């Protein structure tokens, strides 16, 4: 599941529905955990706060 972010970064479009649908995984839950991990790593690397990065991400998603 975590490969999806790397795949998107590489220009691919992973088919998450078929990857998780057959075993009934709560994909939204894993996506949330991945988002938290990526935000924490980005905050550590850039010196910005997690809330600042989350706000920026949300504003970009609303465009």
Steps between C-alpha positions, in 0.01 A plus 500: 500500500779743581640450153219719366669826601826395339314379191319832469828686539639291216206585275305174537139462606464202738168318506436500874148362470617174347805483726303520824150398401555128490599473867281774641769728639387838630696692236407839645658405832830403342493810282456712812798335670712552189401867490599546864837333441573707190400823671724427799797417278442810285476716811825359635682547169373852428495638855135593466219387729269210417196729531654749256565226244154352551340841445701549182404156375134567572505833320658335194239223504217753500619666178 
